[in-house]
Amino acid sequence: MREEGRFSKPHSSCGRLKMGRILARPVSDFENHRCLHRNRLTPRASFFPFPDKDSVLEKDATSPWVMSLNGEWRFHYAATPYDVPAGAEAAEYDDSAWDSIRVPMSWQLAGYGRPHYTNVAYPFPVDPPRVPDENPTGVYRRIFHVPGSWANMRIFLLFQGVDSAFHLWINGRPAGFSKGSRLPAEFEITDLVRPGRDNALAARVYQWSDGSYLEDQDMWWLSGIFRDVHLVAMPRVHIRDFSVRTELDGACENAMLRVQARISSVAAAGGSVEMGLFGPDGGIALDKPVRATFRAARGGEVSARMAAFVEKPLKWTAETPHLYTLVLSLKDAAGRVVEAIASAVGFRKIELADGVFLVNGAAIKLKGVNRHEHHPDLGRAVPLEAMVRDVVLMKTHNINAARTSHYPDDPKFYDLCDRYGIYVIDECDLETHGMGMAGKINQLTDDPEWEAACVDRMKRMVERDKNHPCVIMWSLGNESGFGRNHEAMAKWARRADPTRLIHYEGDHELKAADVYSMMYPAVDFLARAGEGKPETDGDRHGYRPNRPECLNRPVICCEYAHAMGNGPGGLREYWDVFYKYRRLQGGCVWEWMDHGIRRRLPDGREDFAYGGDFGDVPNDGNFVIDGLVFPDRTPSPGLVEYKKVLEPVMIEAQDLGAGRFKVTNRYEFLSLDHLKVVWRVEEEGVAIASGDADPPDIGPGMRGLLTIPYALKPGYAGGKSVWMTVSFILANDTLWARAGHEVAWGQFCLYEPSRSEPFAARSRRATSSKCRPVVGSSSTYSVWVSSRARCAADALGGPCGATGCSAPRASSAASLTRWASPPDSVLDGCPSRT
């Protein structure tokens, strides 16, 4: 039963997480690192099947062969796996006394157990692969109806994310087991369900598993079914998986589209797969369909390969996210369509050349952020509307890249990045940071016993996300030291997908990675990396990007400019260096959002909690509150500053009197013709002139001049400050912003009153009778502290006093005392808690 209160203490002694062993019981699947799964299907790309081509092409199409199981489930929370109700997996089990829980959602946010935040430390004793006996366990049950029309189809159950491991039963019969929290798990349940009738699903989810040792990321430890659950029907002969590759020629002008489909069949069967392509405007992009025949053996799989030449396709980049639609139609031997699937296709090429990485032949700068998945009310379950909010905020603040720190995100996020235009560094669900506190950080990633577990996580990410044009790099994980298992992961990924780059910050010698990645380097150290001068010493992290074997590789900062507290700082200095050196290709600010959890206080007010607020020990306090947006996704001042620094257009004054400005186009693929120039002249905030102009014709990465016709009155002497603001705004609506959205601006002083005019005279114009200005000579000053009283201060060391009040005369000169409250970056985010 659920305990009282939204965030209650765990049952029994769960909070102590003792390591007492029950010697008589056998090793469980959830603490056996050699047992990766039971009956889980091989990973595949994210797609849903449709009965025909017309239905798959409908806008916002919903397939009759797909059923969402999201919603209310029955739920029982137990202190250990050995305390779950006996027989709870049986179809006829009476769960009427159980609670209801929303799926998807982290169960701690529903009031079971409590959230626990650590940055590095594991919240349980380190003894891999074993986990505590007191391992909170949630049992989920759901009754679902299988349509009678699915009777002759194969039926699959797909979980997109379950933390951290789970066993599955259908109608009381074992269906499978899986671990790897932020990765999909799919099971075929054809022989376990009864079409036309209600069926029972039971899942036993374990808070801790051996997989938890590989998931020690800087975030809340949360549990449960936190992503979508779907029931999927497919024909007995169906497309099990497919891959898409676009090969651009040397000029990045024309392309070859290559598609490989994997066909699965219950019985021996023959047929064909037909490929069609539709342009961004919906028009047919191929002169005629491309077809490949196949012959599948009974219970086997076979591949069908197709290729087509595409002349001058529109290219996909973060600035120009042109998407085509690929449709694959599966036909039987008689030519009847039995299944159709669709996928977005972006024509783009990623390569290393001359020490930089290129997208469609251009060296890009990653203007990125690190994005965790978080929702203040649902935990790790992020609704689609919140994902859209994230992507729109990124685009409107000139951000072009996201690192999925530190695990693959919900598949819908990649769809959005494809559509809106965000480069993605797709990161494997692998971090062993806390192992460094117990011995060696790479203890697991350099242990052959754990190789299969590490490679399995890489394989499932790559296979799921391989068809997304937004993904430009595969990342081997985060803060896990470096070991042979990283090399094995990179080797597998390169063999499976040679079209993308490999990233891993912990590979300081580039044994596996293609780019040299760093965290939080000093700006001057980063500049030396850009210069490429040989060096003998690294920085405090041991980085040596200029060693001979690394000199011909690009450099990025996968994390920099920590956005905690009054951060991020030094953004302009970082980007001056990024722009100065071609080898330096940007980076991702840590991090996108605060991970605050909304809670209601006794007086009815709401706030956002952080580490330690739930009695979670050990914890790292408010180190989890370090984002560019607040927990409710409201932009912080830091995000506004980041937008300014990342502006795609730089405006500098050349001759203000003549209205001439130097303009630098920092877009990598666009000219400025999609923008409009607007300007205004203000006299102490009051507009006195305004206008608009066409942008100058400047190509990507080029410079030019902009002339704005304005004039102040000859001999202007109004005695007020006059400023001009020049803005570049969108000329037309886009997917992410309306026409008029400001992407860049510059501000210039046209007139400043002479400093020879007494400051007091100027000040009095802006003060009331109750607010007196400072007056006096260069050495003695008077400060009005009220409408009647004035204090005198001698800056040269003489005595000071007051008139108009009873205050005593000071015995010594005034002196300046300055003190600033220590920011979080000084406190290291971990202030003492009382």
C-alpha positions in Angstrom: 0.0 0.0 0.0 1.0 3.6 -0.6 2.3 5.4 2.4 0.8 8.8 3.5 2.4 11.9 2.0 3.7 12.4 -1.5 7.3 11.9 -0.5 7.3 9.4 2.3 10.1 7.4 3.9 10.6 4.0 2.3 9.0 0.9 3.8 10.8 -0.9 6.6 14.5 0.0 6.6 14.9 0.7 2.9 16.7 4.0 3.6 19.6 2.1 5.3 20.3 -0.1 2.3 22.2 -2.7 4.2 24.2 -5.3 2.4 23.2 -8.4 4.4 23.1 -11.4 2.2 20.6 -14.3 2.0 23.1 -17.0 1.3 20.6 -19.7 0.6 19.0 -17.9 -2.4 20.4 -18.2 -5.9 21.9 -15.2 -7.7 19.0 -13.2 -9.2 18.8 -12.0 -12.8 18.9 -8.4 -11.5 22.4 -8.9 -10.0 24.0 -11.0 -12.7 25.9 -8.8 -15.1 26.2 -11.8 -17.5 22.4 -12.0 -17.8 21.5 -9.0 -20.0 18.0 -10.2 -20.8 15.6 -13.1 -21.2 13.5 -13.2 -24.4 14.1 -9.6 -25.3 14.2 -9.1 -29.1 17.2 -7.7 -30.9 17.1 -3.9 -31.0 15.6 -2.1 -34.0 14.9 1.4 -35.3 11.9 3.3 -33.8 8.9 3.0 -36.1 5.3 1.7 -36.1 3.7 -0.4 -38.9 0.6 0.6 -40.9 -1.6 -1.5 -43.2 -1.0 0.5 -46.3 0.9 3.5 -47.9 -2.1 5.9 -47.8 -2.6 5.6 -44.0 1.1 5.9 -43.2 1.2 9.2 -45.1 -1.7 10.8 -43.3 -0.9 13.7 -41.1 -0.7 12.7 -37.5 -1.5 9.2 -38.6 -2.5 6.6 -35.9 -2.0 3.0 -36.8 -4.8 0.5 -36.1 -2.0 -1.9 -35.3 -0.6 0.0 -32.4 -2.2 0.4 -28.9 -0.9 2.6 -26.2 -0.9 1.1 -22.7 -0.1 4.4 -21.0 -2.5 5.4 -18.3 -3.6 4.0 -14.9 -2.0 0.7 -13.8 -2.5 -1.2 -10.6 0.6 -0.9 -8.4 2.1 -2.5 -5.3 5.3 -1.2 -3.6 7.4 -3.6 -1.6 10.5 -3.1 0.5 12.3 -6.0 -1.2 11.8 -8.3 -4.1 11.1 -11.0 -1.6 8.2 -9.1 -0.1 6.0 -8.9 -3.2 2.6 -10.5 -2.9 2.7 -14.2 -3.8 1.1 -15.0 -7.1 0.8 -11.4 -8.2 1.8 -12.4 -11.7 -1.2 -14.7 -12.2 -3.9 -13.6 -14.7 -6.7 -14.1 -12.1 -4.9 -12.4 -9.2 -7.1 -10.0 -7.3 -5.4 -6.6 -7.3 -8.5 -4.6 -6.3 -6.9 -3.5 -3.0 -3.8 -2.2 -4.7 -3.2 1.5 -5.5 -3.3 3.0 -9.0 -0.3 4.7 -10.5 0.2 6.7 -13.7 2.3 5.2 -16.4 4.7 6.6 -17.4 6.0 8.2 -14.2 8.8 7.7 -11.7 7.2 6.0 -8.7 9.0 8.3 -6.2 7.1 11.2 -7.6 3.9 9.3 -7.0 4.8 9.0 -3.3 6.5 5.6 -3.1 9.9 5.6 -1.5 11.7 8.9 -1.9 13.9 10.7 -4.5 17.6 10.5 -3.9 20.2 12.8 -5.5 23.9 12.2 -5.8 26.4 13.6 -8.3 29.1 10.9 -7.9 28.5 8.6 -5.0 26.4 5.5 -5.4 23.5 5.5 -2.9 24.2 1.9 -1.9 27.4 0.0 -0.8 29.6 -0.7 -3.8 30.0 -4.4 -4.4 29.4 -5.1 -8.1 27.4 -6.9 -9.4 25.6 -7.4 -6.1 22.9 -5.0 -4.9 21.3 -4.6 -1.5 18.8 -7.1 -0.3 16.6 -4.1 0.7 15.9 -3.4 -2.9 12.5 -1.5 -3.3 10.4 -3.3 -5.9 7.3 -2.2 -7.7 4.8 -4.6 -9.1 2.7 -3.2 -12.0 -0.5 -4.9 -13.3 -2.6 -3.9 -16.3 -5.5 -5.6 -18.1 -5.6 -5.0 -21.8 -7.8 -6.1 -24.6 -6.3 -7.6 -27.8 -8.5 -6.9 -30.8 -9.9 -10.0 -32.5 -8.7 -8.6 -35.8 -5.1 -9.3 -34.6 -5.8 -13.0 -34.4 -3.5 -13.9 -37.4 -0.8 -11.3 -36.6 2.3 -11.4 -34.5 2.0 -9.3 -31.4 4.8 -7.4 -29.6 5.1 -5.5 -26.3 7.4 -2.6 -26.3 8.7 -0.8 -23.2 10.6 2.4 -24.0 12.2 2.9 -20.6 12.0 1.0 -17.2 14.4 1.8 -14.3 16.3 -0.3 -13.5 15.4 -3.9 -14.4 12.2 -5.9 -14.7 10.6 -9.3 -15.1 7.5 -9.6 -17.3 4.5 -12.0 -17.3 1.6 -12.2 -19.7 -1.5 -14.1 -18.5 0.6 -15.6 -15.7 3.3 -17.0 -18.0 6.9 -15.7 -18.0 7.5 -13.4 -21.0 10.9 -11.9 -20.4 13.4 -9.9 -18.4 15.4 -6.8 -19.3 17.8 -4.3 -17.8 19.3 -1.0 -19.1 17.0 1.8 -17.9 17.1 4.3 -20.7 16.9 1.8 -23.5 13.9 0.0 -25.1 12.9 -3.6 -24.4 10.7 -5.4 -26.8 9.2 -8.9 -26.4 7.1 -11.0 -28.8 4.0 -12.2 -26.9 2.0 -13.8 -29.8 1.8 -17.2 -28.1 0.9 -15.7 -24.7 -2.1 -13.5 -25.5 -5.7 -14.3 -26.4 -7.0 -12.1 -29.3 -10.5 -10.9 -28.8 -10.3 -11.2 -25.0 -8.9 -9.4 -22.0 -5.3 -10.2 -21.1 -3.3 -9.6 -17.9 0.2 -8.0 -17.9 2.4 -8.0 -14.8 5.8 -6.4 -14.4 8.1 -6.6 -11.4 10.4 -3.6 -11.4 13.6 -3.5 -9.3 15.0 -0.2 -8.0 18.5 -1.6 -8.0 20.2 -4.0 -10.3 23.8 -4.7 -11.5 22.9 -2.3 -14.3 22.7 0.5 -11.6 26.5 0.3 -11.4 26.6 1.5 -15.0 24.0 4.3 -14.5 25.7 6.5 -11.9 24.8 9.8 -13.6 24.6 13.2 -11.9 20.8 13.3 -11.4 18.0 12.0 -9.1 17.9 8.2 -8.6 14.3 7.4 -9.7 12.5 4.2 -10.5 9.7 2.6 -12.4 8.1 2.6 -15.9 8.9 6.1 -17.0 8.4 6.0 -20.8 5.7 4.8 -23.2 4.4 1.3 -23.3 2.9 0.0 -26.6 1.3 -3.1 -27.9 2.2 -3.6 -31.5 0.8 -6.0 -34.1 2.6 -6.9 -37.3 1.8 -9.3 -40.2 3.2 -12.8 -40.1 5.7 -11.6 -42.7 6.8 -8.1 -41.8 9.6 -5.5 -41.9 11.4 -6.2 -38.7 14.0 -3.4 -39.1 15.5 -1.1 -41.7 18.4 1.3 -42.0 18.8 4.5 -44.1 22.0 6.0 -45.4 22.5 9.1 -47.5 25.7 9.4 -49.4 26.5 12.9 -50.8 29.0 13.4 -53.5 32.3 15.3 -53.0 30.5 18.6 -53.7 27.7 17.7 -51.3 25.3 18.3 -54.2 23.8 15.0 -55.4 23.1 11.9 -53.3 22.6 8.2 -53.2 19.9 7.0 -51.0 20.6 3.5 -49.7 18.0 1.5 -47.7 18.3 -2.0 -46.2 15.2 -3.7 -44.9 15.2 -6.8 -42.7 12.2 -9.1 -43.3 11.0 -11.5 -40.7 8.7 -14.4 -41.6 6.9 -17.2 -39.6 6.6 -19.4 -42.7 8.6 -19.7 -45.9 7.5 -16.7 -48.0 8.5 -14.6 -50.9 7.6 -11.0 -51.9 9.1 -7.6 -52.4 9.8 -4.3 -50.7 9.1 -1.1 -52.6 10.7 2.2 -51.7 9.1 5.6 -52.3 10.4 9.0 -51.4 8.5 12.2 -50.9 10.0 15.7 -50.7 9.6 18.3 -47.9 6.7 19.7 -49.8 5.0 16.3 -50.2 5.8 15.9 -53.8 7.2 12.7 -55.3 11.0 12.8 -55.2 11.8 9.6 -57.2 10.8 9.2 -60.8 9.6 5.7 -60.1 9.6 3.4 -57.0 12.6 1.2 -56.3 11.8 -2.5 -55.6 13.7 -5.4 -54.2 12.5 -9.0 -54.0 13.2 -11.4 -51.2 12.7 -15.1 -50.2 12.4 -15.7 -46.5 13.0 -19.1 -44.9 10.5 -20.5 -42.3 11.1 -18.7 -39.0 14.0 -16.7 -40.4 15.0 -13.3 -41.5 16.3 -12.0 -44.8 17.6 -8.6 -46.0 16.4 -6.6 -49.0 18.6 -3.8 -50.3 17.6 -0.8 -52.4 19.3 2.3 -53.7 18.3 5.4 -55.7 20.1 8.4 -57.1 18.6 11.7 -55.9 19.5 14.8 -57.8 20.3 17.9 -55.8 18.2 17.1 -52.8 17.6 19.8 -50.2 20.1 19.2 -47.4 19.5 18.7 -43.7 21.4 20.8 -41.2 20.4 22.4 -37.9 19.9 25.7 -39.9 18.0 24.0 -42.8 16.2 20.9 -41.4 14.8 19.8 -44.8 13.1 16.4 -44.3 12.0 13.9 -46.9 9.6 11.0 -46.2 10.7 7.5 -47.0 7.9 4.9 -47.4 8.6 1.2 -47.5 5.8 -1.0 -48.7 5.9 -4.8 -48.1 4.1 -6.8 -50.8 3.4 -10.5 -50.9 4.1 -12.7 -53.9 0.8 -11.6 -55.5 1.8 -7.9 -55.3 -0.6 -7.0 -52.5 0.6 -4.5 -49.9 0.6 -6.2 -46.5 2.5 -3.5 -44.5 3.8 0.0 -44.9 6.2 2.0 -42.7 7.5 5.6 -43.0 10.6 7.4 -41.8 12.0 10.9 -42.0 15.1 11.2 -44.1 17.6 14.0 -44.0 20.3 14.2 -46.7 23.5 15.1 -44.9 27.1 13.9 -44.7 29.4 13.9 -41.6 33.2 13.6 -42.1 36.6 14.4 -40.6 38.8 16.5 -42.9 41.8 18.8 -42.2 41.5 18.5 -38.5 37.9 19.4 -38.2 34.5 17.7 -38.5 32.2 18.8 -41.3 28.5 18.7 -41.9 27.8 18.8 -45.6 31.3 20.2 -46.2 31.1 23.0 -43.7 33.0 23.1 -40.4 30.3 23.8 -37.8 30.3 25.2 -34.3 28.3 23.3 -31.7 26.3 25.9 -29.8 25.0 23.3 -27.4 23.6 22.3 -24.1 23.6 19.1 -22.0 20.0 18.0 -21.6 18.9 15.6 -18.9 15.3 14.3 -19.0 13.4 15.8 -16.1 9.9 16.9 -15.2 9.2 18.6 -11.8 6.0 16.5 -11.3 6.7 13.3 -13.2 10.4 12.7 -12.6 12.1 11.1 -15.6 8.9 10.9 -17.5 8.8 13.9 -19.9 5.6 14.6 -21.7 5.7 15.5 -25.4 4.7 19.1 -24.8 7.6 19.6 -22.4 10.0 18.2 -25.1 8.6 20.6 -27.6 9.0 23.4 -25.1 12.7 22.5 -24.7 13.4 22.4 -28.4 11.5 25.6 -29.1 13.4 27.4 -26.3 16.7 26.1 -27.7 15.9 27.3 -31.2 14.7 30.7 -30.1 17.9 31.2 -28.0 20.3 30.3 -30.9 21.1 26.9 -29.6 21.8 24.3 -32.3 23.0 21.2 -30.4 22.1 18.9 -27.5 24.1 16.2 -25.8 21.8 13.6 -24.4 23.5 13.6 -21.0 24.1 10.9 -20.1 21.8 8.3 -21.8 19.6 8.0 -24.9 16.5 10.2 -24.6 12.9 9.4 -25.4 12.6 8.5 -29.1 10.2 11.4 -29.6 12.9 13.9 -28.7 14.9 12.8 -31.7 11.9 13.2 -34.0 11.7 16.8 -32.8 15.4 17.4 -33.3 15.1 16.1 -36.9 12.1 18.3 -37.6 13.2 21.6 -35.8 16.9 21.3 -36.5 19.1 20.4 -33.5 22.4 18.5 -33.8 22.5 15.6 -31.3 25.4 13.9 -29.6 23.7 10.6 -28.7 25.2 9.3 -25.4 25.2 5.7 -24.3 23.6 4.9 -20.9 26.9 4.3 -19.2 28.6 6.1 -16.3 30.6 4.6 -13.4 31.7 7.8 -11.7 31.3 6.5 -8.2 33.7 3.6 -8.8 36.4 6.2 -8.5 35.5 6.6 -4.8 35.7 2.8 -4.2 38.9 2.2 -6.2 39.3 2.8 -9.9 36.8 4.7 -12.0 37.3 2.3 -14.9 37.1 -0.9 -12.8 34.0 -2.0 -14.8 34.8 -0.5 -18.2 38.2 -2.2 -18.3 36.9 -5.5 -17.0 36.3 -8.1 -19.8 33.5 -9.6 -17.6 31.5 -6.4 -18.2 32.2 -6.0 -21.9 29.0 -7.6 -23.0 27.0 -5.3 -20.8 28.7 -2.2 -22.1 28.5 -3.2 -25.8 24.8 -4.2 -25.3 24.0 -0.7 -24.2 25.9 0.8 -27.2 24.2 -1.6 -29.7 20.7 -0.8 -28.5 21.3 2.9 -28.7 22.8 2.8 -32.2 20.2 0.4 -33.6 17.3 2.5 -32.2 18.6 5.9 -33.4 20.5 5.0 -36.6 18.0 6.6 -39.0 17.8 10.1 -37.3 19.7 12.8 -39.4 20.0 14.9 -36.2 22.4 12.4 -34.7 25.9 13.4 -35.7 28.0 11.6 -33.0 27.7 8.5 -30.9 29.1 9.0 -27.4 30.5 6.0 -25.5 29.0 7.3 -22.2 30.3 9.7 -19.5 32.8 9.7 -16.7 33.7 6.1 -16.7 37.4 6.3 -17.0 38.7 4.6 -20.1 39.0 0.9 -20.7 39.0 -2.0 -23.1 35.2 -2.0 -23.1 35.1 1.5 -24.5 37.3 0.3 -27.3 34.9 -2.7 -27.9 31.9 -0.3 -28.0 33.6 2.0 -30.5 34.7 -1.0 -32.7 31.1 -2.3 -32.8 29.6 1.1 -33.5 32.1 1.8 -36.4 31.3 -1.5 -38.0 27.5 -1.0 -37.6 27.6 2.7 -38.7 30.7 4.2 -40.3 28.8 7.4 -41.2 29.0 9.1 -37.8 31.8 10.1 -35.5 32.6 8.6 -32.1 32.8 10.8 -29.0 34.0 10.1 -25.5 35.5 12.7 -23.2 37.4 10.1 -21.1 39.5 9.0 -24.1 42.5 11.5 -23.7 44.6 9.6 -26.2 42.0 9.1 -28.8 42.2 5.3 -28.8 38.6 5.1 -29.7 37.1 8.6 -30.2 37.3 10.8 -33.3 37.1 14.2 -31.6 39.1 15.5 -28.6 36.5 16.3 -26.0 37.1 18.2 -22.8 35.2 19.4 -19.7 35.6 22.8 -18.2 39.0 23.8 -19.6 40.3 27.3 -18.8 39.8 29.7 -21.6 43.6 30.2 -22.0 44.2 26.4 -22.1 41.5 26.2 -24.8 43.2 28.9 -26.8 46.4 26.9 -26.7 44.6 23.9 -28.0 43.3 26.0 -30.8 46.8 27.2 -31.6 47.9 23.6 -31.9 51.3 24.3 -30.4 53.1 21.2 -29.0 52.9 21.0 -25.2 54.4 18.9 -22.5 51.8 19.4 -19.7 48.1 19.0 -19.6 45.6 20.9 -17.6 44.2 19.8 -14.2 42.1 17.1 -15.9 45.1 15.7 -17.7 44.0 16.9 -21.1 46.7 17.1 -23.8 44.9 17.9 -27.0 48.2 19.0 -28.7 50.1 15.8 -28.3 51.2 14.7 -31.8 48.6 11.9 -32.2 45.8 14.3 -31.4 46.8 17.4 -33.3 44.8 16.6 -36.4 41.5 16.1 -34.6 38.8 18.7 -33.8 38.3 19.8 -30.2 34.9 20.3 -28.4 33.9 21.0 -24.9 31.2 18.5 -24.1 30.7 20.4 -20.8 31.7 23.9 -20.0 30.3 27.1 -18.4 28.5 25.5 -15.4 25.1 27.3 -15.2 24.7 26.9 -11.5 23.7 29.8 -9.3 24.8 33.1 -11.0 26.4 31.1 -13.8 27.2 30.5 -16.5 30.2 32.8 -16.6 32.8 33.6 -19.2 30.6 32.8 -22.1 31.9 35.7 -24.3 35.5 34.7 -23.5 34.8 31.1 -24.5 33.1 32.1 -27.7 35.8 34.6 -28.7 38.2 31.7 -28.6 35.8 29.2 -30.4 35.4 31.7 -33.2 39.1 32.5 -33.4 40.3 28.9 -34.0 38.9 26.6 -36.6 39.9 23.5 -34.7 37.7 24.5 -31.7 34.2 23.5 -32.7 32.1 24.7 -29.8 30.6 22.8 -27.0 27.6 22.2 -24.6 26.9 24.3 -21.5 26.2 22.3 -18.4 23.3 22.1 -18.2 19.9 22.7 -19.8 17.5 22.7 -16.8 17.3 22.7 -13.0 16.2 19.3 -11.7 14.0 20.7 -9.0 11.1 18.6 -7.8 7.9 20.5 -7.1 6.5 20.1 -3.6 3.8 21.7 -1.5 4.8 23.2 1.8 2.7 23.1 5.0 1.6 26.7 4.5 0.3 25.9 1.0 3.1 27.4 -1.0 5.1 25.5 -3.6 8.8 25.3 -4.1 11.3 23.1 -5.9 13.3 20.6 -3.8 16.8 19.5 -4.3 19.2 16.9 -2.8 18.7 16.3 0.9 15.2 17.8 1.0 13.8 14.2 1.3 16.2 12.9 3.9 18.3 11.3 1.2 21.8 10.6 2.5 24.4 10.9 1.1 23.4 13.8 -1.2 25.0 16.6 -3.1 22.6 19.3 -2.2 21.6 21.9 -4.7 24.2 20.8 -7.2 21.3 19.4 -9.2 19.9 23.0 -9.6 22.3 24.2 -12.3 20.4 24.8 -15.5 19.7 27.5 -18.0 16.0 27.0 -17.4 14.2 26.7 -14.1 12.4 23.4 -13.2 9.2 24.7 -14.8 11.1 25.4 -18.0 11.1 29.2 -17.5 14.2 30.8 -19.0 16.8 32.0 -16.6 18.9 35.2 -17.1 21.8 32.9 -18.0 19.8 31.5 -21.0 19.2 35.1 -22.2 22.9 35.8 -21.9 23.8 32.6 -23.8 21.4 33.6 -26.6 23.3 36.9 -27.0 26.7 35.3 -27.1 25.5 32.7 -29.7 24.0 35.3 -32.0 24.3 34.2 -35.7 24.8 37.8 -36.8 27.4 40.2 -35.3 26.9 43.9 -35.7 29.7 46.4 -35.1 29.9 50.2 -35.7 32.1 51.4 -38.5 31.0 55.0 -38.8 28.1 55.9 -36.6 27.8 59.4 -38.0 27.2 57.9 -41.5 25.1 55.1 -40.2 27.5 52.4 -41.4 27.9 49.1 -39.6 30.1 46.0 -40.1 28.0 42.8 -40.2 29.4 39.3 -39.8 27.2 36.4 -40.9 28.0 33.5 -38.5 25.5 31.1 -40.0 27.2 28.1 -41.5 24.7 27.4 -44.3 22.4 30.4 -44.6 22.7 33.9 -46.0 20.8 36.7 -44.3 17.9 36.9 -46.7 15.6 35.1 -44.3 16.0 38.1 -41.9 14.9 41.7 -41.8 16.7 44.6 -40.2 14.8 46.9 -37.8 16.3 49.9 -36.0 15.3 52.5 -33.5 16.9 55.6 -31.9 16.0 56.3 -28.3 16.5 59.3 -26.1 16.9 58.0 -22.6 14.5 55.2 -23.5 12.0 57.2 -25.5 11.9 56.4 -29.2 12.6 59.4 -31.4 13.2 57.6 -34.7 12.8 54.1 -36.2 12.8 52.2 -39.4 13.6 49.0 -41.2 15.9 47.8 -44.0 16.8 44.8 -46.1 19.7 42.8 -44.7 23.0 43.0 -46.6 23.7 40.2 -49.1 26.3 38.3 -47.1 27.0 34.6 -47.5 27.6 32.1 -44.6 30.8 33.0 -42.7 31.3 36.2 -44.6 31.3 39.9 -43.7 29.8 43.0 -45.2 28.4 46.5 -44.6 25.0 47.7 -43.6 24.0 51.3 -44.0 21.1 52.8 -42.0 19.7 56.2 -43.0 19.2 58.1 -39.8 20.2 61.6 -38.6 20.3 63.5 -35.4 19.6 67.2 -35.5 22.8 69.1 -36.4 24.6 70.2 -33.3 22.3 68.1 -31.2 22.7 69.2 -27.5 19.6 67.8 -25.9 21.5 66.9 -22.7 20.2 63.4 -22.8 21.8 60.1 -23.8 20.9 58.9 -27.2 21.3 55.2 -28.3 20.6 53.2 -31.4 19.5 49.6 -31.4 19.9 47.5 -34.6 18.1 44.2 -34.7 18.0 41.3 -37.1 14.6 39.6 -36.9 12.9 36.7 -38.7 11.2 37.9 -41.9 8.7 35.0 -42.0 7.2 32.5 -39.7 9.2 29.4 -38.9 8.2 26.1 -37.1 9.8 27.5 -33.9 9.1 31.2 -34.0 6.8 33.8 -35.6 8.0 36.5 -38.0 9.5 39.4 -36.0 11.4 37.1 -33.6 14.8 38.8 -32.8 17.8 36.6 -33.4 20.5 39.2 -33.0 21.0 42.8 -31.9 23.6 45.5 -31.3 23.3 48.8 -29.4 25.4 51.9 -30.0 25.7 55.2 -28.2 25.0 58.2 -30.5 25.2 61.0 -28.0 26.3 61.2 -24.4 26.0 64.5 -22.4 29.3 66.1 -21.7 30.9 65.1 -18.4 31.8 68.7 -17.8 28.2 69.3 -16.9 27.9 68.8 -13.1 26.7 65.3 -12.3 24.3 66.8 -9.7 22.7 68.9 -12.3 22.0 66.0 -14.5 21.0 63.8 -11.6 18.4 66.2 -10.3 16.4 65.8 -13.5 15.9 62.1 -12.7 15.2 62.4 -8.9 12.3 63.4 -6.8 12.4 65.7 -3.8 12.7 62.6 -1.6 15.8 61.3 -3.5 18.7 63.7 -3.3 21.9 63.2 -5.4 25.5 63.1 -4.2 27.1 66.6 -4.3 30.5 67.9 -3.4 34.1 68.5 -4.5 36.6 65.8 -5.6 37.5 65.1 -1.9 34.4 65.9 0.1 31.0 64.5 -0.6 27.5 65.0 0.9 24.9 62.2 0.7 21.3 63.0 1.4 19.9 60.2 3.5 16.4 61.7 3.8 14.6 64.9 2.7 16.1 66.7 5.8 19.3 65.0 6.7 22.7 65.1 4.9 25.9 63.2 5.8 29.3 64.6 4.9 32.2 62.4 4.1 35.9 63.4 3.6 37.4 61.0 1.1 40.9 62.1 2.0 40.7 60.9 5.6 39.2 63.8 7.5 36.4 63.5 9.9 32.8 63.4 8.6 29.5 64.2 10.2 25.8 64.9 9.6 23.6 68.0 9.5 19.8 68.1 9.9 19.7 65.1 12.2 20.9 64.0 15.6 23.4 61.4 14.4 26.8 61.8 16.1 29.8 63.0 14.2 32.0 60.2 12.8 35.4 59.9 14.4 37.2 58.7 11.3 37.1 58.9 7.5 34.7 56.8 5.5 36.1 53.7 3.8 34.8 51.4 1.2 33.9 47.9 2.3 33.0 45.3 -0.3 31.6 41.8 0.3 29.8 39.5 -2.1 27.8 36.5 -1.0 29.7 33.4 -2.2 28.1 32.0 -5.3 27.4 28.3 -5.8 30.5 28.0 -8.0 32.6 29.0 -5.0 30.7 26.8 -2.5 31.0 24.0 -5.0 27.3 23.6 -4.8 27.5 21.8 -1.5 26.8 24.3 1.3 26.5 22.9 4.9 22.9 21.9 5.7 21.6 22.7 9.2 
